[in-house]
Each structure stands twice: as structure tokens, then as C-alpha cells.
Amino acid sequence: MKLKLCIAVVLLLTINSCKTDKQDARQKNHLEISAITNKSPYNPKPGMEKLRLENEIMLSDDKVKLKKPMHFLVFGDSKGSIYLKDVLKRADLLNPQFCLTTADLVNKGAGNIGVRDYKKLDEDAGWFFRKYPTWPTLGNHEVSGLAIDKKNDVKSGKKNFADFFGLKEPLYSFTYGNATFIALDWGKVSKSPKKLAWLEQELKKAQGKHIFIFKHRPYYTVGIKSYQDVEGKTTAVTELFSNYKVSAVFSGHDHLYYRTVRDGVNYIISAGAGASIYSLDREKDTISGDVYYGRLKEGSDEFKFHGSSNEEVFFNKPVYFVISVKITGKKITFEMIDTAGKIWDTFTFESDI
């Protein structure tokens, strides 16, 4: 009798356990499904972890060595453009290990209109996000909607962003090999003591590694953005970048290409993933050695590329592009590559790590 009772109890516990496991699985699946696409979110973390397992070697001094040199791409500001497909085709041919974005991959990211735009992004770029871990950032268009309630647009924009990419916060960092990558969101860090403290803490932890910042709003530009928007001068944040020897700061927002070195830090605007190219309204803010590309003036069909030795090329058709970054030891090489495969700018430097 006791034996039968024990068997019955075991069977009951097993059945309940199976039910609980199934419920947990359903709950897990529910949490891992995007409400926008009805598929798993385009979270770069699983793909990045796979890359680490395949390519990283832990050394005895706790440093990390890579079996293959690091190679990643940086692009942004497509905003639903038909040209994003060409940009991603070229990016695919370059075969990076992973990618960073400088935001504005949708034209409107908040509310129901944001859901529509993210569905289009899914159609245009979903295949690429699945193939390559692509780390997103939050731009002003990700938190823009119908402008009826801007505060609510920010809230729903962040929600749609998190749903599509599966990332809880737009402010984050990750490491790979001998590098740390720090993503900053749309709001100015200088206006938030909490974010500023977080940034400095991340920079401290990253000492001894290459440090890359990626975000939407630039610190220096040659485009159309106002000085209230993009100061174009030393700030508390850029001083942190210099003090902690940041290798490069990637941004978007002004739809053009710009590379400048300020206080030992490389600042690069990569905002040519398909949106209309902006004019070079702040060309007077450049310094010696700067490289840039943009529209000659607003409404013009003429464009200009200005090289580091002051050579200039003029043409009448916009080019869209990605930035390729390759790292071998201390050596970092940046390339601006258009959709046809032409390399417009190449720059190599050795970081002080």
C-alpha cells in the first residue's frame, strides 16, 4: 500500500513538474518574442557570445587574445531609405564580425507609426541583423512619433526600440577582445550627472583596452546642425574622452562623413546609410587634416569630398557608405567605403594602450 502511494506521489510530482516546465517555456518564449515582428528580437548578445567563444583566447595575465584580427563596421541614418539595402549589400560583402550603428534606422520610432517603421526595417535589414551581431543606439528619430505628446513619444520610442532589439536599456557597454564599446543614448550626457558618472565609471573599467564610443549626436560637425545641438568645442564629456584615451567616437545625426582628431581622440560621423545627404554649412569649423564629404549647399545636386591633404573631388550624385574598422594589436585602421566598394578615406593610427 505504501509503495503504491509513493508511486502515485512521484507520478503526480512529475506531471506537475512537466506542466511547470511547459509554462516556464511558454513564459520564456513570450518574453523572447518581439511584439512588433512576432519573431525573436534582433538582440546582438547571442551572436556576440558565439563570436567570443570562437575567437577569444584567455591569457594567463587575464588579457584576451583574438584568433583573428577584429573587424567591425559602423553605419547609421537610413530612416527608411531605399538605399539602405545597397549599404547592407556592401556591408555583407565586407564580411565583418559585428557592427555598430549610429542610430536613426527608422524615420519615426514612437507609437503606432514607430511599429510600422520598425516592421519596414525588419523587412529591409532583418536578414543582416540575424547574420551579424548589430549593436544599436537611440537617436532622435527613434524617439519621434506624431509629435502630439513628445514626452510620451520618448517613452513609447524607447519601448519600441527595446522590443525590436531585445535590449532593456539604450545606455550600455560590452567588450570583445582587447576593446570596450560604450553606447550612449540620444540625450546629452553632460546634462545628466547620473549618466556622466556612469560614463566615467565605464571608462575607468576599460583602461588598458581600446575604447570606442558610439552614439547619435556628434560633438563636432561640418553639417547643418546648430551650435546648440552640436557644440563643436571642448566639453566636460570630450575632456573625459581625452583623459581616458578613447580611441574613437562614432556618431551620426548630420547626414555626411566627417573625420577629425581633437585632443588626441578620433571623432567620426558615419551618417550615410541612405538618408538624404546634408550640406557642408559648418565647413569653417574644420581644422588641418580633417576629412569630410557632403552636399555643397542645401538644394544643390553637387557634392564634395575633401581629403586630408586638402585635395577635393566634386561630383553630382550622392554616395552612401559604411565605416570599416580593423584592429591588429595597437594598430587601428578606419576606411570609408561606399556602396560600389570605393574606398574614399583610409586612416591608421596606433592607440596608446
C-alpha positions as CSV (number, residue, x, y, z in Angstrom):
1,M,0.0,0.0,0.0
2,K,2.8,2.4,1.0
3,L,4.6,1.5,-2.2
4,K,1.6,2.3,-4.4
5,L,1.1,5.6,-2.5
6,C,4.8,6.6,-3.1
7,I,4.5,5.8,-6.8
8,A,1.3,7.9,-7.0
9,V,3.0,10.8,-5.3
10,V,6.1,10.6,-7.7
11,L,3.8,10.5,-10.7
12,L,1.9,13.5,-9.5
13,L,5.0,15.5,-8.9
14,T,6.4,14.5,-12.3
15,I,3.2,15.6,-14.0
16,N,3.2,18.9,-12.1
17,S,6.9,19.4,-12.9
18,C,6.2,18.9,-16.6
19,K,3.4,21.4,-16.5
20,T,5.6,23.9,-14.8
21,D,8.4,23.4,-17.3
22,K,6.0,23.9,-20.2
23,Q,4.5,27.0,-18.5
24,D,8.1,28.4,-17.9
25,A,8.9,27.6,-21.5
26,R,5.8,29.4,-22.8
27,Q,6.6,32.4,-20.5
28,K,10.2,32.4,-21.7
29,N,9.1,32.3,-25.3
30,H,6.6,35.0,-24.7
31,L,9.4,37.3,-23.3
32,E,11.7,36.5,-26.2
33,I,9.2,37.3,-28.9
34,S,9.0,40.9,-30.3
35,A,5.5,42.3,-30.3
36,I,6.4,44.3,-33.4
37,T,7.8,41.5,-35.6
38,N,6.3,38.4,-33.9
39,K,9.8,37.0,-34.1
40,S,12.7,36.9,-31.6
41,P,14.2,40.4,-31.2
42,Y,17.4,41.4,-33.1
43,N,19.4,41.1,-29.9
44,P,23.2,41.2,-30.7
45,K,24.2,39.5,-27.5
46,P,23.8,35.8,-28.5
47,G,25.7,36.3,-31.7
48,M,28.4,38.2,-29.9
49,E,28.8,35.5,-27.3
50,K,29.2,32.9,-30.1
51,L,31.9,35.1,-31.7
52,R,33.7,35.3,-28.3
53,L,33.6,31.5,-27.9
54,E,35.0,31.1,-31.5
55,N,37.6,33.8,-31.5
56,E,38.8,34.8,-28.0
57,I,41.7,33.2,-26.1
58,M,42.1,34.0,-22.4
59,L,45.8,34.5,-21.5
60,S,47.4,33.9,-18.1
61,D,47.5,37.6,-17.3
62,D,43.7,37.8,-17.7
63,K,44.2,39.6,-21.1
64,V,42.3,38.4,-24.2
65,K,43.8,37.5,-27.5
66,L,41.9,37.0,-30.7
67,K,42.5,34.2,-33.1
68,K,41.5,36.5,-36.0
69,P,42.0,40.3,-36.1
70,M,39.0,42.4,-35.1
71,H,36.8,43.8,-37.9
72,F,33.6,45.7,-37.4
73,L,31.5,48.2,-39.4
74,V,29.8,51.4,-38.4
75,F,26.8,52.9,-40.1
76,G,23.6,54.9,-39.4
77,D,21.0,57.3,-40.6
78,S,18.9,55.4,-43.1
79,K,15.5,56.4,-41.8
80,G,13.6,54.0,-44.1
81,S,15.5,54.9,-47.2
82,I,15.5,52.6,-50.2
83,Y,19.3,52.9,-50.3
84,L,19.8,51.0,-47.0
85,K,19.6,47.8,-49.0
86,D,22.6,48.8,-51.1
87,V,24.5,49.8,-48.0
88,L,23.8,46.4,-46.4
89,K,24.8,44.5,-49.5
90,R,28.2,46.2,-49.4
91,A,28.4,45.6,-45.7
92,D,27.7,41.9,-46.3
93,L,30.5,41.7,-48.9
94,L,32.9,43.2,-46.4
95,N,32.1,40.3,-44.0
96,P,32.5,42.0,-40.6
97,Q,32.5,40.2,-37.3
98,F,29.9,42.6,-35.9
99,C,28.5,46.1,-36.5
100,L,27.8,49.3,-34.5
101,T,25.0,51.7,-35.6
102,T,24.8,55.5,-35.1
103,A,21.0,55.4,-34.9
104,D,18.1,56.8,-36.9
105,L,17.5,53.5,-38.6
106,V,13.8,54.4,-38.6
107,N,12.1,57.7,-39.5
108,K,9.6,57.6,-36.7
109,G,10.2,55.1,-33.9
110,A,7.5,56.0,-31.4
111,G,3.9,54.9,-31.1
112,N,2.0,53.0,-33.8
113,I,3.8,54.8,-36.6
114,G,7.0,53.5,-35.0
115,V,5.7,50.0,-35.1
116,R,5.1,50.5,-38.9
117,D,8.6,51.8,-39.4
118,Y,10.2,49.0,-37.4
119,K,8.3,46.5,-39.5
120,K,9.8,48.0,-42.6
121,L,13.3,47.9,-41.0
122,D,12.6,44.2,-40.3
123,E,11.9,43.6,-44.0
124,D,14.9,45.6,-45.2
125,A,17.5,44.7,-42.7
126,G,16.3,41.7,-40.6
127,W,18.4,39.3,-42.6
128,F,21.6,41.3,-41.9
129,F,20.8,41.7,-38.2
130,R,20.5,37.9,-37.9
131,K,23.7,37.3,-39.8
132,Y,25.9,39.9,-38.0
133,P,25.5,41.0,-34.3
134,T,24.5,44.6,-34.8
135,W,24.6,46.9,-31.8
136,P,22.0,49.7,-31.9
137,T,21.9,53.2,-30.4
138,L,19.0,55.5,-29.7
139,G,18.7,58.6,-31.9
140,N,16.1,61.5,-32.1
141,H,14.1,59.7,-34.7
142,E,13.9,56.5,-32.6
143,V,12.0,58.6,-30.0
144,S,10.0,60.7,-32.5
145,G,6.3,60.0,-33.4
146,L,3.4,62.2,-34.4
147,A,4.7,65.0,-32.1
148,I,1.3,65.2,-30.3
149,D,3.0,64.3,-27.0
150,K,6.8,64.5,-27.1
151,K,7.2,63.1,-23.6
152,N,5.1,60.1,-24.5
153,D,6.9,59.7,-27.8
154,V,10.2,59.3,-25.9
155,K,8.6,56.7,-23.6
156,S,7.0,54.7,-26.4
157,G,10.0,55.2,-28.7
158,K,12.3,53.6,-26.1
159,K,9.7,50.8,-25.7
160,N,9.6,50.0,-29.4
161,F,13.4,50.2,-29.6
162,A,13.7,47.7,-26.7
163,D,11.1,45.4,-28.2
164,F,12.8,45.3,-31.6
165,F,16.3,44.8,-30.4
166,G,15.7,43.0,-27.2
167,L,17.8,45.4,-25.1
168,K,16.4,46.8,-21.9
169,E,18.5,50.0,-21.9
170,P,19.9,52.1,-24.7
171,L,22.8,53.0,-22.4
172,Y,25.2,50.0,-22.2
173,S,28.7,48.7,-22.8
174,F,30.2,45.4,-24.0
175,T,33.7,44.0,-24.5
176,Y,35.3,42.0,-27.3
177,G,39.0,41.1,-27.4
178,N,41.1,44.0,-26.3
179,A,38.4,46.6,-26.8
180,T,35.4,48.1,-24.8
181,F,32.4,49.6,-26.6
182,I,30.2,52.1,-24.9
183,A,26.8,53.0,-26.3
184,L,25.3,56.4,-25.3
185,D,21.7,57.4,-26.0
186,W,20.1,60.5,-27.6
187,G,20.1,62.8,-24.5
188,K,23.2,64.8,-23.8
189,V,25.3,63.1,-21.1
190,S,26.5,66.4,-19.9
191,K,23.0,67.3,-18.7
192,S,22.7,64.2,-16.5
193,P,25.1,63.8,-13.5
194,K,24.0,60.2,-13.2
195,K,24.8,59.4,-16.8
196,L,28.1,61.3,-16.6
197,A,29.1,59.3,-13.5
198,W,28.2,56.1,-15.3
199,L,30.2,57.0,-18.3
200,E,33.3,57.8,-16.3
201,Q,33.0,54.6,-14.4
202,E,32.8,52.6,-17.7
203,L,35.9,54.5,-19.0
204,K,37.8,53.7,-15.8
205,K,36.9,50.0,-16.1
206,A,38.1,50.0,-19.7
207,Q,41.6,51.3,-19.1
208,G,44.3,49.2,-20.9
209,K,41.9,48.5,-23.8
210,H,40.9,50.2,-27.0
211,I,37.8,52.3,-26.1
212,F,35.1,53.1,-28.7
213,I,32.1,55.3,-28.1
214,F,29.1,55.0,-30.4
215,K,26.1,57.3,-30.3
216,H,23.8,59.5,-32.4
217,R,24.6,63.2,-31.7
218,P,28.1,64.2,-32.6
219,Y,30.4,66.5,-30.7
220,Y,32.0,68.1,-33.8
221,T,30.4,68.5,-37.3
222,V,30.7,70.3,-40.6
223,G,27.0,69.9,-41.4
224,I,23.7,71.7,-40.8
225,K,23.2,71.1,-37.1
226,S,23.1,74.2,-34.9
227,Y,25.7,75.0,-32.2
228,Q,23.0,74.5,-29.6
229,D,22.7,70.9,-30.9
230,V,26.3,70.2,-31.7
231,E,28.7,72.5,-29.7
232,G,31.8,71.9,-31.8
233,K,34.1,72.6,-28.8
234,T,35.6,71.0,-25.8
235,T,33.0,69.9,-23.1
236,A,33.1,68.0,-19.9
237,V,32.3,64.9,-21.9
238,T,35.0,65.3,-24.5
239,E,37.5,66.0,-21.7
240,L,36.6,62.6,-20.3
241,F,37.3,61.0,-23.7
242,S,40.7,62.7,-23.8
243,N,41.6,61.9,-20.2
244,Y,40.8,58.2,-20.6
245,K,42.4,57.9,-24.0
246,V,39.3,56.9,-26.0
247,S,40.4,55.6,-29.4
248,A,37.4,56.8,-31.4
249,V,33.9,58.3,-31.0
250,F,31.4,57.3,-33.7
251,S,28.2,59.3,-34.3
252,G,25.5,60.2,-36.8
253,H,22.7,62.8,-36.9
254,D,24.4,65.1,-39.5
255,H,24.0,63.1,-42.8
256,L,27.5,63.2,-44.1
257,Y,31.0,61.9,-43.4
258,Y,33.4,63.7,-41.1
259,R,36.7,62.6,-39.5
260,T,38.6,64.9,-37.2
261,V,41.1,64.5,-34.4
262,R,40.5,66.7,-31.3
263,D,42.7,66.5,-28.2
264,G,44.0,63.1,-29.3
265,V,40.6,61.5,-29.9
266,N,39.3,60.4,-33.3
267,Y,35.8,61.7,-33.9
268,I,34.0,60.2,-36.9
269,I,30.5,60.9,-38.2
270,S,29.1,57.9,-40.1
271,A,25.7,59.0,-41.2
272,G,25.5,57.8,-44.8
273,A,23.3,54.7,-44.7
274,G,20.7,56.1,-47.0
275,A,19.0,59.3,-45.7
276,S,19.4,62.5,-47.8
277,I,23.0,63.9,-47.5
278,Y,23.2,67.3,-45.8
279,S,25.1,70.4,-46.9
280,L,28.5,71.5,-45.5
281,D,27.2,74.5,-43.7
282,R,29.9,74.4,-40.9
283,E,32.9,73.8,-43.1
284,K,34.6,76.8,-41.5
285,D,34.8,74.8,-38.2
286,T,37.3,72.3,-39.7
287,I,40.9,72.1,-38.7
288,S,44.0,70.9,-40.6
289,G,43.9,67.2,-41.6
290,D,40.1,66.9,-41.4
291,V,38.4,64.7,-44.0
292,Y,34.7,65.2,-44.9
293,Y,32.0,64.6,-47.6
294,G,28.7,66.3,-48.1
295,R,26.4,68.4,-50.3
296,L,27.9,71.7,-51.5
297,K,24.8,73.6,-50.4
298,E,21.2,73.0,-49.5
299,G,19.1,72.0,-52.5
300,S,22.2,71.5,-54.7
301,D,22.9,68.4,-56.7
302,E,26.6,68.8,-56.3
303,F,28.7,67.0,-53.7
304,K,32.2,67.3,-52.4
305,F,34.8,65.1,-50.8
306,H,37.7,66.9,-49.0
307,G,40.8,64.8,-48.3
308,S,43.3,65.1,-45.5
309,S,45.8,66.8,-47.8
310,N,43.2,69.4,-48.9
311,E,42.6,67.5,-52.2
312,E,38.9,67.8,-53.3
313,V,36.7,65.8,-55.6
314,F,33.4,67.2,-56.9
315,F,30.5,65.0,-58.2
316,N,26.8,65.2,-58.9
317,K,25.4,62.1,-57.3
318,P,25.3,61.2,-53.6
319,V,27.3,58.3,-52.3
320,Y,26.2,56.1,-49.3
321,F,28.7,54.4,-47.2
322,V,29.9,52.4,-44.1
323,I,33.0,52.8,-42.0
324,S,35.2,49.7,-41.7
325,V,37.4,49.3,-38.6
326,K,40.2,46.8,-38.4
327,I,42.3,46.2,-35.3
328,T,45.6,44.3,-35.0
329,G,47.3,44.8,-31.7
330,K,47.6,48.5,-31.1
331,K,47.0,49.4,-34.8
332,I,43.6,50.6,-35.8
333,T,42.6,51.3,-39.4
334,F,39.5,53.2,-40.5
335,E,38.1,53.2,-44.0
336,M,35.1,55.0,-45.6
337,I,33.7,52.6,-48.2
338,D,30.8,53.4,-50.5
339,T,28.1,51.0,-51.8
340,A,30.2,50.5,-55.0
341,G,33.2,49.4,-53.0
342,K,35.3,52.5,-53.5
343,I,37.5,53.5,-50.5
344,W,37.3,57.2,-50.1
345,D,39.3,57.6,-46.9
346,T,41.8,55.5,-45.1
347,F,43.5,56.3,-41.8
348,T,45.7,54.2,-39.5
349,F,47.0,55.1,-36.0
350,E,48.4,53.3,-33.0
351,S,46.5,53.7,-29.8
352,D,48.2,54.3,-26.5
353,I,47.2,51.2,-24.6
